[in-house]
Amino acid sequence: KVFNNQRCASVWIAGEIAQIIKQKQAQQLPCVLGLATGSTPIQVYKELVRLHKEEGLSFQNVITFNLDEYFPIPKESLHSYYHFMHENLFNHVDIQKENIHIPDGTLIKEQIEDFCQYYEKLILEKGGLDFQLLGIGSTGHIGFNEPGSSVNSKTRLITLDRKTRADASSSFYGIENVPKYAITMGIGTILQAKKIIIAAFTEGKQRIASTVIEGQLSSQYPATFLQNHKNTLFVLERASAQGL
Ligand code: GLP
């Protein structure tokens, strides 16, 4: 789906998410959302906050699982995804704190494997992801599933690609400050979501968007695995769609 601009696309995506939340509310069921970080979803979250404040959209039945988190990173770091999610969404809506799940960047290395298994188990226990929102990295990663990630991969510790670290370097004031690792849901975890929307905005995403949508399925571009998912929608705007 190609929109005229990022704002229209973001408002539309937020509307889709709101509808899923409301459908679940009508059935008196929890709504399990997989959420993403990065610049791409910021306006989606802004619109969700607006829908909450101005149109009474409630997040009381919403359970969230974030895709990923840098490792190691303190929660209070301005660069942590914990901080990002609270700043952009959680602090502004009525979600219950115990329903928020974000991979923990403060663990010691020996705890990570158990944590990852727990994260996978918890997603299933809550009923699985009703919806997953995704952005895309310049390496073709979703979450932090870098090139080489297998289609069945689960939540795990991953070494970040040098290009991913370079992309993040300006906000960290230098590549040497960007963490070398992250904890990420796997491709297999993401593909279990009932519905997926992947968004790519701005001219900078042209090349990777066309590779992922039109290219061959390959672990070199992990997002290509979405081509085989039954209910995935790629949302672009004019600039990011130009390479198609
Ligand atoms: C990070 C996140 C991804 C995100 C990507 C792109 O790598 N882990 O989930 O999709 O950044 O970020 P942006 O939306 O800022 O281009």
Boltz pocket constraint, residues with backbone or C-beta under 6 A from the ligand:
constraints:
  - pocket:
      binder: B
      contacts: [[A, 36], [A, 37], [A, 38], [A, 39], [A, 40], [A, 41], [A, 67], [A, 68], [A, 134], [A, 135], [A, 136], [A, 137], [A, 138], [A, 141], [A, 142], [A, 143], [A, 144], [A, 164]]
      max_distance: 6.0
